[in-house]
């Protein structure tokens, strides 16, 4: 007998080894079924259907409710986008002066305005008004429609 082993210890090791082998064999069989198709009995069964849609835990229940209003299109959509952009512009104007600097636009997360600030600021004054932003967007839209 080897030193350090007690009588009956090898049989318990063999028992553990058998359990590990059986578990490995079951795992391999499960993986092969998943990779190469289902058994014949499962192939005839109806596909599983998720009855409850998955929900994002970060979205509040009020935001999950679909809007009853029809989605805006055309001029109505353009006006809604303009109102939202003007609201963001006003919120970024921390001094309530009616103009934005590049730093204010960047701090407020207005990345588009920050990236195109030099193109919007045609007067090269270092500040832009909301009218300047709208003029820039109109010019881009006209250029895109002309293509």
Phi, psi and omega per residue, in radians:
X1 nan 2.475 -3.120
X2 -1.290 2.530 3.113
X3 -1.135 2.500 3.108
X4 1.597 -0.281 3.118
X5 -1.696 2.412 3.092
X6 -1.738 2.872 3.119
X7 -1.148 2.304 3.128
X8 1.579 -0.167 -3.120
X9 -1.188 -0.651 -3.114
X10 -1.186 -0.553 3.138
X11 -1.217 -0.602 3.101
X12 -1.246 -0.588 3.073
X13 -1.137 -0.733 3.117
X14 -1.098 -0.661 3.109
X15 -1.110 -0.733 3.087
X16 -1.132 -0.701 3.137
X17 -1.100 -0.712 3.111
X18 -1.124 -0.761 3.122
X19 -1.083 -0.711 3.119
X20 -1.119 -0.754 3.134
X21 -1.114 -0.721 3.132
X22 -1.134 -0.757 3.113
X23 -1.089 -0.722 3.128
X24 -1.132 -0.700 3.136
X25 -1.144 -0.732 3.104
X26 -1.121 -0.715 3.118
X27 -1.114 -0.734 3.125
X28 -1.120 -0.722 3.133
X29 -1.130 -0.707 3.121
X30 -1.113 -0.777 3.135
X31 -1.124 -0.692 -3.126
X32 -1.190 -0.613 3.078
X33 -1.156 -0.698 -3.139
X34 -1.193 -0.631 -3.080
X35 -1.399 -0.622 -2.996
X36 -1.956 0.216 3.076
X37 2.002 3.015 -3.100
X38 -1.649 2.806 3.037
X39 -1.114 2.825 -3.052
X40 -0.998 -0.685 -3.123
X41 -1.151 -0.654 -3.127
X42 -1.328 -0.440 -3.136
X43 -1.158 -0.540 -3.130
X44 -1.425 -0.282 -3.095
X45 -1.295 2.680 3.110
X46 -1.177 2.558 3.133
X47 -1.133 2.641 3.136
X48 -1.209 2.478 -3.134
X49 -2.114 2.294 3.071
X50 -1.443 2.044 -3.078
X51 -1.466 -0.486 -3.136
X52 -1.957 2.133 3.134
X53 -1.165 2.583 3.097
X54 -1.279 2.477 -3.102
X55 -2.100 2.441 3.084
X56 -1.315 2.126 -3.092
X57 -1.170 -0.265 -3.102
X58 -1.558 -0.144 3.131
X59 -1.653 2.213 -3.113
X60 -1.189 2.662 3.141
X61 -1.010 -0.584 3.126
X62 -1.161 -0.578 -3.131
X63 -1.360 -0.277 3.140
X64 -1.355 -0.347 -3.096
X65 -1.282 2.157 -3.140
X66 -1.153 2.576 -3.129
X67 -1.225 2.423 3.123
X68 -1.383 -0.387 -3.118
X69 -1.288 2.595 3.077
X70 -1.308 2.569 -3.126
X71 -1.130 2.503 -3.119
X72 -1.296 2.636 3.104
X73 -2.468 2.755 3.028
X74 1.053 -2.268 -3.082
X75 -1.104 -0.623 3.135
X76 -1.128 -0.727 3.105
X77 -1.150 -0.764 3.136
X78 -1.052 -0.730 3.135
X79 -1.156 -0.680 3.122
X80 -1.147 -0.720 3.118
X81 -1.149 -0.701 3.127
X82 -1.103 -0.725 3.110
X83 -1.096 -0.742 -3.132
X84 -1.153 -0.726 3.119
X85 -1.153 -0.703 3.118
X86 -1.141 -0.658 3.096
X87 -1.103 -0.762 3.110
X88 -1.149 -0.670 3.116
X89 -1.102 -0.817 3.139
X90 -1.105 -0.667 3.123
X91 -1.172 -0.582 3.126
X92 -1.295 -0.418 -3.133
X93 -1.371 1.401 -3.040
X94 -1.178 -0.428 3.130
X95 -1.552 -0.059 -3.123
X96 0.930 0.772 -3.137
X97 -1.775 -0.158 -3.123
X98 1.524 0.054 3.112
X99 -2.311 2.761 3.110
X100 -2.155 2.498 2.962
X101 -1.661 2.926 3.102
X102 -1.071 -0.690 -3.127
X103 -1.110 -0.706 3.115
X104 -1.144 -0.727 3.132
X105 -1.105 -0.750 -3.140
X106 -1.161 -0.757 -3.135
X107 -1.123 -0.540 -3.122
X108 -1.488 -0.058 3.133
X109 1.440 0.332 3.104
X110 -1.554 1.284 -3.047
X111 -1.069 -0.680 3.141
X112 -1.080 -0.791 3.138
X113 -1.158 -0.705 3.113
X114 -1.075 -0.798 -3.115
X115 -1.163 -0.590 -3.073
X116 -1.866 0.338 -3.040
X117 -0.993 -0.774 -3.111
X118 -1.141 -0.600 3.096
X119 -1.266 -0.591 -3.139
X120 -1.300 -0.688 -3.101
X121 -1.423 1.336 -3.098
X122 -1.261 -0.395 3.134
X123 -1.449 -0.152 -3.118
X124 0.951 0.742 -3.124
X125 -1.673 -0.194 -3.124
X126 1.559 -0.054 3.082
X127 -2.367 2.688 3.097
X128 -2.267 2.632 3.050
X129 -1.770 2.914 3.116
X130 -1.112 -0.622 3.099
X131 -1.053 -0.626 3.102
X132 -1.116 -0.714 3.121
X133 -1.116 -0.804 -3.130
X134 -1.132 -0.674 3.104
X135 -1.081 -0.756 3.116
X136 -1.079 -0.776 3.133
X137 -1.134 -0.693 3.089
X138 -1.090 -0.716 3.109
X139 -1.116 -0.726 3.114
X140 -1.144 -0.697 -3.140
X141 -1.146 -0.755 3.126
X142 -1.087 -0.732 3.115
X143 -1.120 -0.687 3.129
X144 -1.187 -0.660 3.125
X145 -1.230 -0.503 -3.130
X146 -1.278 -0.407 -3.128
X147 -1.245 nan nan
